[in-house]
Each structure stands twice: as C-alpha cells, then as structure tokens.
Amino acid sequence: MGFTPLAGTRAPVRVWTDPYGIEPQAAQQLRNIGALPWVQGVAVMPDVHFGKGATVGSVIAMRRAVSPAAVGVDIGCGMSAVRTSLTAADLPDDLAPLRSAIEATIPVGFAKRDDPVDPRRVRGLAHAGWDAFWRRFGELDRKVAQLEHRAQHQMGTLGGGNHFVEVCVEQGGPDDGQVWLMLHSGSRNIGKELAERHMAVARGLPHNVDLPDRDLAVFLAGTPEMDAYRRDLFWAQEYARRNREVMLALLCGVVRDEFPHVSYGEPISCHHNYVAEETYDGVDVLVTRKGAIRAGRGDLGIIPGSMGTGSYIVRGKGNPDAYCSASHGAGRRMSRGQAKRTYSTADLVRQTAGVECRKDAGVVDEIPGAYKDITKVMAQQDDLVEVVAHLKQVVCVKG
C-alpha cells in the first residue's frame, strides 16, 4: 500500500492507513509526537489507535532521547509461536479437555504461581542466565524492591486483557492443516510498576515543562535518569521474553502429554512494546515500538487478529520508511467499555463459533467485533511484510 504523510508535523509522520480514518484523539497524539524536538521521524501502523501518552501502533525514532510513554507500560509485551508436527486430523473433536489442561498449567488473569518456576525442571527451556537475571533485580529502582517475590511468582503466567494462549491450525498453502501453538503476554505487573515510576520522573524534568503533552516527557542521553530507565527497561524486556519462553515450554509440555509423538520447530518470538538502538540514513536513533514489531528484511514476526479471526506469521521486508516495522495486531476499533456496552455474551458466542474458549461476560471486551478487520490491516502493510502462514485458532485461553 505504501504510506501517506500526516500533515502539520515538524518531523515526518508516515501513516500506513487512511489518515482521515484515524480517531481524532490519536491523530492529535501523533502530531504532538511529531512536534518533539528530539524526534527524527514516526511510522504509524495500520492498527493505530489512541493510547496513554503515545499512540498504540506508533514507531518513534528519537535522537539521543527516549519517551517512556512511547514504549508503554507493559514493557516487552509480545508474541511467541511454534509450529508442531501435528495436523488438524490429529486433534480430537472435543477440545475442552485440552483447554482445561492448558489453564491448569499456565495461571491466567491475576493468578500467580504457588512456587516460582525452576527452569531446570521445564523441558525445552534454556537454563542459561537465570541466576544472573534474578540477581539484577536488586539493581532496579529501589521503589520496586518489595515486588521481587511477586515477580518471581508471576514468571510463567499469562495475565489478562488481550493476553492469550492459542492452539491454531494453518489455513491454505502447502502446509494447510498444520497445528501451531501461540501466546501473547508481557512483563506482567513488574513492567508496569517500573514504567509508571519512570514516567513520573520524566514528567518532572525541566526540559519537559513546555511539551504539548506532559505524558510524552523524555529522558536525554548522558543523564542519570536515562541510565536508570534503560537499566530497568532492558531488565523488564528480558523478563517479558523469559516469561513467554517459560509459558511456551510449558504449553509444549501440555500438548506433548496429549500427543506423545509430537515434535516442534524453531520458536518465533517478537516484542511489540520495546526500545531498540538502530541506525537509519547514517543517524543513530533510539526506536520505540509501541504496538509494533520489528520487520527487518527476513525477520520472522507474529501479527494476531482477535480471539475469533486468526493470526499471521510474517517475514519482514526491511522497509526503512517504516523503520523496519509492522503492526502488532489488528488493533482495537472500540474501547473495552464501549465493547461491553455494544455486545452481549450471545454476540460473543456467535463471533467465536468453532473456537474452544471462554464465552462469558468476563471476556466480552475481547470480542472480535471490538477489533479492526485483520485482513484489511494486513493489506495496508503489504510493503512492510509478506505472509508466511495464516493461522486460525481452535483453542483460545484468556485471563
């Protein structure tokens, strides 16, 4: 499709959807971002929607600065997936026992583990680096020191909201019917606690006083505040990655218990709320992807739809205009409150027909109708990624 420039901004803001279709609040956020003196440029993904401080679905390249709000509060949130040797024909007609087994193994919602995960006892999980990772907790912002126990007991847990675990079946192509496992989660509450503390610090810094939106406050390179944020940020990103690795290994174990002959391919993993150091046109920048994945040439990524519409495995095309990025999903078209006011549990049952999942009032805000059309979102970014596989869920576990 290519991009359309958003008018009226200092730095270039390139939009991979109809700029006139962006909700007014989100469009104003994007203009506020484009006005910041540190911004080199912004790429706006087709799943764009209003967010706290910075817009969800935005990729922001800054020179020697970073805005915590441009990362989001669920630091390191992202996706993991793995292809199995199973086909749809191997799956039983009744998938409820499989969903129950997954829910019994991976705590969801606000639940945490009774005992922390022992990586040495999880088959398929890399054992290296765990002790050093947990020792670094003591270096984090002292205000979160009391959260170490909770962080340890939430490792390997899903959370709620739009986080999910799925069993999917590939649609079309030479591998039609192949079974995949997929999950979406992040740094749980510890990432949120760290993010909010640093956002509060940034809002109080003198160079942020006259910003169009104080939630866009930035840290500047070479300052103690930036160093502290990067330390905590990178730890939380690693926490999120390890959290997904634990859950994926446990999920593979659940499926192995049901199908002892199963084998697995190489896992795919990608953050979509994070910071990376990258270079474009010879300029070193800090790139924040809030609701976006890296899509460098050849990079494999995962773009989910909703709990009834399926997902895509993609390969990046390395488009520098988008800072080598793509959307992180379909993106919401209505808030959670609006979804609850608009839809009923009967609507949820209809829209998730054929999927073994919760169909109660507690997940109505995650109904497929609350999200944008994933097929349209994919069509709008065909210059950013190519589709490797189209997946349709048959089991969806929600918090």
Salt bridges, closest charged atoms under 4 A:
ASP47 OD2 - HIS328 ND1 2.56
ASP74 OD2 - HIS163 NE2 3.24
GLU103 OE2 - ARG99 NH1 2.98
ASP118 OD1 - ARG120 NE 3.09
ASP175 OD1 - ARG83 NH2 3.13
GLU193 OE2 - ARG150 NH2 3.74
GLU193 OE1 - ARG197 NH1 2.49
GLU196 OE2 - LYS192 NZ 3.05
ASP215 OD2 - LYS52 NZ 3.73
ASP215 OD1 - ARG203 NH1 3.20
ASP232 OD2 - HIS198 NE2 2.74
ASP232 OD1 - ARG231 NE 2.75
GLU238 OE1 - ARG136 NH1 2.67
GLU238 OE2 - ARG241 NH2 3.90
GLU238 OE2 - ARG242 NE 2.84
GLU245 OE2 - ARG241 NH1 2.89
GLU277 OE2 - ARG230 NH2 2.26
GLU278 OE2 - ARG289 NH1 2.99
GLU278 OE2 - ARG294 NH1 3.24
ASP299 OD2 - ARG294 NE 3.22
ASP347 OD1 - ARG350 NH2 2.25
GLU356 OE2 - ARG99 NE 2.79
ASP360 OD1 - ARG358 NH2 2.69
ASP365 OD2 - ARG336 NH1 3.15
GLU366 OE2 - ARG332 NH1 3.10
GLU366 OE2 - ARG336 NH1 2.78
GLU366 OE1 - LYS398 NZ 2.60
GLU386 OE2 - ARG315 NH1 3.58
